[in-house]
Amino acid sequence: MTRSLQAVAYRRPSVLESAAGGQLLGLETSRGATPTGVKDHPQFFAGFLTSPQVASAALLAVADVAAARYYQQQLRASLDPVVTGNGDRLRFESFSGCCGVYARLDVLEPGLDGGEVGHGTTNVDVNNPLREALSRIGSDDPLHLRVGPEELAVTTLDGPVVEKKVPLPDRWLRGFAEAQVIAAGFDLRAELPAADAVRFLRALPRGGARGASTGPRWVVPSGNTLRPTTRAVPGAVCLPGPERLIALQRVLRHATALRVYGPAVTGGAAATASAWEVVLPGMRLTLTLSPDASRGFSGEGGVLDALATDEAAEDAELISVLLAWEPRVDVADLASASGLTPERVRAALIRLGTSGRVGYDTAEAAYFHRELPYDAERVERHNPRLRSARALVAAGAVALDGALGTVTAEDGHVHRVRDEAGVLSCSCLWWAKYRGGRGPCKHALAVRMVRRGDAAAERDMARVEADAR
C-alpha cells in the first residue's frame, strides 16, 4: 500500500475555552478550497450549537473513526477529519485508517443558531486535549462554535503555525471515491424508534482481540427492530463486522431513531456494504461499513467504468463548474443546465467523486459538493486494473465479435469476455473469484473501452456522412 505524509498546518490547536455566558469551541482549519479559491485557514461558521452535548459526542464519534483501525490495528491512522460548509449545514467526515469505515456527521440548520454557514472544505484539528474537553460537555452548557480562525486572527496573527504530519495512504483517498459510488446504490431498508435502536446496537458483539468478527452477519426488519438471520434473504441488510459500529455508542442516549441503508439482495448473496444512520436532534451521524472488516472501500472497483471513458472526463469538467457547493446536487437540474443526459451526469459525478469533489448523502438520496484537501490525481494513477486495461487496448490485445470479446493477456493467455444483458463476464480468475462483486476485471474494462471507442468512431462517421449529404 502506497503511503505518504500529508502536511496539515493550523494557526493554533483547536481548543474548548470558557467564555462569557458559556463555552467556546474553536475548531482550527487548515488550507482548503472555497468559492473564491484556495485559502490557508478559511472560516465556515461562527455561532451556537442548539444541542451542545449531542454535537460534542457526535464530533467525537467522527474523530474516533479517524483515529481507528478495525483491521491491522498496529498501523497508524490519520487523526484529522474533513469539514465542509455547504451553506445550510456543516459536514464532518472521516475514514478509518484501514479504509473500511466511513463516518459523516451532518449538522443541519436546526442544529445551528446565530451564524451563517460558509462554503468550502478543509481539514479540522481534533487533538487529544480537545477530545478530553469535549467529553466533559454538560447538557446545559451553552456552546459557541467557531469553525476556522477568528476574523481578527486572520488579519493580524503572524506567529508560528502548528503543523502535523499525518499518514495518508492512497487507499484512504480512493476509499472516499468508492464509498459514495456504493452508497448511491443504497435504499432505506429499516427505521427503528429510539428505544429499539438503542437495544439493538448495545446488544451487538464488540469483536475479538483483533477487533474483527468472523464472517458476514445479516439482519432483517422485524416489527420495530432487526432480527439476525444466518444468510441473505430478500429484504435483509448485511452487517459486516458489527464491532465497527462501536463509535455510535457515544451518541446512543441522544438518538431519536436508527435508519439502515443497503442494496437490494437476493437469497445467497455475498456480503455487501451498508450504512447505519443515527438520527439526532438537529443532526445525523452515519457510519458506512465495507463488506468485510479486512476489505477496505478502496479496492471495490465501483468507479472503474466511469474512469475508463473519455466522455465522462469531458462531462466532469462541465459538471464541475455547475456544482456551486450545493448541499444537494440534483441530477435532473444538472442535466437540464448542462444539456447532458441524466446517465452522463451520473457518470460525471462518479468521475468527480474520484477526486473527492462530491459525496453521497443516503438520508437525502442526493450527491453533495465538497473538495477534499488532498492531491487527487493519484486516485486514477493508482488504479492498477484501469492502467492494465489501457495497456491492453494500446497493445491491440482486444478483438470484438458481437456479444463476445477476446483479450490476449500479457502472458499470452486468451480470456473471453461475454456480454449478458449489459453485464460483462470473463473467463479470468478475477471474475471467477469475485463475480463482479468488486468491479470489472481488466479484460472486461478493456473490452468496454474498445466498444466505446468503436461506437464513438461510428457516430463521428455518421456525422461526416450527414454533413456530406
Summary of the structure (lengths in Angstrom):
residues: 469
radius of gyration: 23.4
end to end distance: 56.1
largest distance: 79.6
contacts: 1586
relative contact order: 0.13
helix: 33%
strand: 30%
